[in-house]
Amino acid sequence: MECTCSFYCPPQGVARGYCYSDYNGWGRPPRYCCVPSYMDFDAPDIDFYW
C-alpha cells in the first residue's frame, strides 16, 4: 500500500514506515507519513489516540 500523507514530520516514538493520523491535542489534521530510511512504503495504516 502506497504511503500517501500530507506531512512527513512524525512525532517521537513512532516507528518509521507507517502512515497514521495524529490526534494528540491538535484536533484532526491531515494524515502524516513516517518516511523510512529504507525504501519501504508497504506499511499498514495506524491510528494513534494519545
Secondary structure, 3 states (H helix, E strand, C coil): CCCCCCECCCCCCCCCCCEEECCCCCCCCCCEECCCCCCCCCCCEEECCC
